Amino acid sequence: MLVGEGTDEDESLVGVESAMRWRRGGGYETKMESLSPDRNRAAHALHAREQELRARESLVQQQVREHEVIQTQFDAFSADIARTLEVLNEPRVDQASFGTSAQRLRHNLKHLAHVIAQRAAAVLEREQAVAAANKATQSVREALKERELAANEIHRANSRREELLRARLAEVEQRDVSLSDRERRVCDSELAITSQTAKLNRSLTDATTRAKTLREAEERARSAEIERMERTSRLDAQELELSRRSDSLAVRIAEAEKHEAESRRLVTLCDERQESLSSREKHMQDTAALLAKQQESLVEQQRNLDQARQAFSKS
């Protein structure tokens, strides 16, 4: 689109955008009738719009002048680079001239890249300013050409603006509803995440408790194993003591066997007690309880043996 071209639809859209900006600024609850001003307010608005257009045209002219300055610099650097390349392309060029030309070429290329970037930015700003100036210029020119019919045109434009604004308002309300739904879904997701986090924390607490319980059970099992080993050591010691006492008893029985001819009853009794000792050796786990009984039995045997000796001595 060329500078100065535009349509009624562009003007309507500009009005709608202004209304939307006014709505976002805090005028949401104002009635729609405020969009239909009278003729005097329309004239003042056109005058203000014309002044705004002049300011924009001045800004565009300033940007054009800046662009011309940048273009002049660009042409100068381009010519300098071309001359440098011509020097470098000569068949016979000395080393000093070559180094100077190469350094100058690098400097010019760097500066040229900077100038190109500035020019691109200036061109972009100029295009944006020109596009805005096109819409503003077309709106003002059409308003100045049709000043006699400004009231009717403003009324029709306001009607279109009201329709577009209503459509925009409906779209915004729909977006608000959609945003509310999205916020509600986000809140639900946050609640679900919070619930899952609480469950994970409880699971972690339970796992920690179970691990502590397992460690305590391992410690108790270790203590029980140590106690079992100590008991086994004590039983082994008691078994050794019982073996020693059994050997001593065997010696005593051997002495008693020398008098077998005179004391068969005593020898028979000793054999029975020997069998009892053999059975007690097979049951080492019960030796602690049976040891007292064996000691009593040994005392009784000793008493009987003494009696047998006394009887033998008397006989």
C-alpha positions in Angstrom: 0.0 0.0 0.0 1.4 3.5 -0.9 1.7 6.4 1.5 -1.6 8.1 1.8 -3.8 5.1 0.9 -6.4 3.7 3.2 -10.0 2.5 3.7 -12.9 3.1 5.9 -12.3 -0.3 7.5 -8.8 0.8 8.6 -10.3 3.9 10.2 -12.9 1.7 11.9 -10.3 -0.7 13.2 -8.2 2.2 14.5 -11.3 3.4 16.4 -11.9 0.0 17.8 -8.3 -0.4 18.9 -8.6 3.0 20.6 -11.8 1.9 22.3 -10.1 -1.3 23.4 -7.2 0.6 24.8 -9.6 2.9 26.6 -11.4 -0.2 27.9 -8.2 -1.7 29.3 -7.4 1.7 30.8 -10.4 1.4 33.2 -13.5 2.4 31.1 -15.0 -1.1 30.8 -18.3 -0.2 32.4 -19.0 3.0 30.3 -22.1 2.8 28.1 -21.9 2.2 24.4 -23.7 5.5 23.7 -20.5 7.4 24.6 -19.0 6.2 21.2 -21.5 8.5 19.3 -20.2 12.1 19.9 -21.9 15.2 18.4 -20.6 17.3 15.6 -18.5 19.7 17.7 -16.7 16.8 19.4 -16.1 15.2 16.0 -14.6 18.4 14.7 -12.3 18.7 17.7 -11.3 15.1 17.3 -10.5 15.6 13.6 -8.4 18.7 14.5 -6.5 16.7 17.1 -6.0 13.9 14.6 -4.7 16.3 12.0 -2.1 17.7 14.5 -1.1 14.1 15.3 -0.7 13.4 11.6 1.6 16.4 11.2 3.8 15.3 14.1 4.0 11.8 12.5 4.9 13.3 9.1 7.7 15.4 10.8 9.0 12.2 12.5 8.9 10.3 9.2 10.8 13.2 7.4 13.4 13.1 10.2 13.8 9.3 9.8 14.1 9.8 6.0 16.9 12.3 6.5 18.7 9.9 8.9 18.3 7.2 6.3 19.8 9.4 3.6 22.8 10.1 5.9 23.3 6.4 6.5 22.9 5.7 2.7 25.6 8.3 2.0 27.9 6.6 4.5 27.1 3.3 3.0 27.9 4.5 -0.5 31.2 6.0 0.7 32.3 2.8 2.4 31.2 0.8 -0.7 33.3 3.0 -2.9 36.3 2.7 -0.5 35.9 -1.1 -0.4 35.8 -1.2 -4.2 39.0 0.9 -4.4 40.7 -1.4 -1.9 39.7 -4.4 -3.8 41.0 -2.8 -7.0 44.4 -2.3 -5.3 44.4 -5.8 -4.0 43.6 -7.2 -7.5 46.6 -5.4 -9.1 49.2 -7.9 -10.5 52.0 -6.2 -8.7 51.4 -4.8 -5.3 54.0 -4.3 -2.6 53.7 -6.0 0.8 53.2 -2.7 2.7 50.5 -1.6 0.4 48.9 -5.0 0.6 48.9 -5.1 4.4 47.6 -1.5 4.6 44.9 -2.3 2.1 43.9 -5.5 3.8 43.7 -3.8 7.2 41.7 -1.0 5.8 39.4 -3.5 4.1 38.8 -5.3 7.4 38.1 -2.0 9.2 35.8 -0.9 6.4 34.0 -4.3 6.4 33.4 -4.1 10.2 32.2 -0.5 10.0 30.1 -1.5 7.0 28.4 -4.3 9.0 27.7 -1.8 11.8 26.3 0.7 9.3 24.2 -2.0 7.6 22.7 -3.0 11.0 21.9 0.6 11.7 20.4 1.0 8.3 18.2 -2.1 8.7 17.0 -0.8 12.1 16.3 2.6 10.6 14.5 1.1 7.6 12.4 -1.0 9.9 11.5 2.0 12.0 10.8 4.0 8.9 8.5 1.3 7.5 6.6 1.1 10.8 6.3 4.9 10.9 5.2 5.0 7.2 2.6 2.3 7.8 1.2 4.2 10.8 1.4 7.5 8.8 -0.5 5.8 5.9 -3.5 5.0 8.1 -3.5 8.4 9.8 -3.0 10.3 6.6 -5.9 8.4 4.8 -8.2 9.0 7.8 -7.4 12.7 8.0 -7.6 13.2 4.2 -11.0 11.5 4.0 -12.2 13.5 7.0 -11.1 16.8 5.4 -12.6 16.0 2.0 -16.0 15.1 3.5 -16.2 17.6 6.4 -19.8 18.6 5.3 -20.9 15.0 5.8 -18.7 14.4 8.8 -21.7 13.9 11.2 -23.2 11.2 9.0 -19.9 9.5 8.4 -19.0 9.6 12.0 -22.4 8.1 12.9 -21.9 5.2 10.4 -18.3 4.8 11.5 -19.5 4.7 15.1 -22.1 2.1 14.2 -19.4 -0.1 12.6 -17.1 0.6 15.6 -19.9 -0.4 18.0 -20.4 -3.7 16.1 -16.8 -4.4 16.0 -16.4 -3.4 19.6 -19.3 -5.6 20.6 -17.6 -8.5 18.7 -14.3 -7.7 20.4 -16.0 -7.5 23.8 -17.7 -10.9 23.2 -14.4 -12.3 22.1 -12.7 -10.9 25.2 -15.5 -12.2 27.4 -15.1 -15.6 25.8 -11.3 -15.4 26.4 -12.0 -14.5 30.0 -14.2 -17.6 30.4 -11.5 -19.7 28.7 -8.9 -18.2 31.0 -11.1 -18.9 34.0 -11.5 -22.5 32.8 -7.7 -22.8 32.4 -7.1 -21.3 35.8 -9.6 -23.8 37.3 -7.8 -26.6 35.5 -4.5 -25.3 36.8 -5.8 -25.1 40.3 -7.1 -28.7 40.0 -3.7 -29.8 38.7 -2.0 -28.0 41.6 -4.4 -29.7 44.1 -3.7 -33.1 42.5 0.1 -32.4 42.7 -0.3 -31.3 46.3 -2.2 -34.5 47.1 0.4 -36.7 45.3 3.2 -34.9 47.2 1.4 -35.6 50.5 1.0 -39.2 49.5 4.7 -39.4 48.6 5.7 -37.8 51.9 3.6 -40.3 53.8 5.1 -43.1 51.8 8.6 -41.8 52.5 7.7 -41.5 56.2 6.4 -45.1 56.2 9.5 -46.3 54.4 11.7 -44.5 56.9 9.8 -46.1 59.8 10.1 -49.6 58.2 13.8 -49.1 57.6 14.2 -48.0 61.3 12.2 -51.1 62.4 14.4 -53.3 60.2 17.6 -51.8 61.7 16.2 -52.4 65.2 15.3 -56.0 64.3 18.8 -56.5 62.9 20.3 -55.2 66.1 18.1 -57.5 68.2 19.0 -60.5 65.9 22.7 -59.6 66.3 22.4 -59.3 70.1 20.5 -62.7 70.1 23.3 -64.2 68.0 25.9 -62.9 70.4 23.9 -64.2 73.4 23.5 -67.6 71.6 27.3 -67.8 71.0 27.9 -67.0 74.7 25.5 -69.7 75.8 27.2 -72.1 73.4 30.5 -71.3 74.9 29.2 -71.8 78.4 27.6 -75.2 77.3 31.0 -76.2 75.8 32.7 -75.3 79.1 30.1 -77.3 81.0 30.6 -80.2 78.6 34.3 -80.1 79.2 33.7 -80.1 82.9 31.3 -83.0 82.6 33.8 -84.9 80.5 36.5 -84.2 83.1 34.2 -85.4 85.8 33.2 -88.4 83.7 36.9 -89.3 83.3 37.4 -89.0 87.1 34.4 -91.2 87.6 35.7 -93.7 85.2 39.0 -93.8 87.2 37.0 -94.3 90.4 34.9 -97.1 88.6 38.2 -98.7 87.5 39.3 -98.7 91.1 36.0 -100.2 92.1 36.3 -102.9 89.5 39.4 -104.2 91.3 37.0 -105.2 94.0 34.5 -106.7 91.5 34.7 -110.1 93.1 33.8 -108.7 96.5 31.3 -106.0 95.4 29.2 -107.1 92.3 26.3 -105.0 93.5 28.5 -101.9 93.5 29.9 -102.6 90.1 26.4 -103.1 88.6 25.4 -99.8 90.1 28.4 -98.1 88.7 27.6 -99.5 85.2 24.1 -98.2 85.4 25.4 -94.7 86.4 27.9 -94.9 83.5 25.1 -95.5 81.1 23.2 -92.6 82.6 26.3 -90.4 82.0 26.6 -91.6 78.4 22.9 -90.6 77.8 23.5 -87.2 79.4 26.5 -86.6 77.1 24.2 -87.1 74.1 21.9 -84.4 75.3 24.3 -81.4 75.6 21.5 -78.9 75.3 20.0 -80.1 78.6 23.4 -80.4 80.5 22.9 -77.2 82.5 19.7 -78.5 84.0 21.0 -82.1 84.4 24.4 -81.0 85.9 22.9 -80.5 89.3 21.3 -83.9 89.2 24.5 -85.5 88.0 26.4 -83.9 90.9 23.8 -85.2 93.3 24.1 -88.6 91.6 27.9 -88.4 91.9 27.7 -87.6 95.6 25.3 -90.5 96.1 27.7 -92.7 94.2 30.5 -91.5 96.3 28.5 -92.3 99.4 27.7 -95.7 98.1 31.3 -96.3 97.1 32.4 -95.3 100.6 29.8 -97.6 102.1 31.0 -100.3 99.8 34.6 -99.7 100.8 33.6 -99.7 104.4 31.6 -102.9 103.9 34.5 -104.4 102.0 36.9 -103.3 104.8 34.7 -104.8 107.4 34.4 -108.0 105.4 
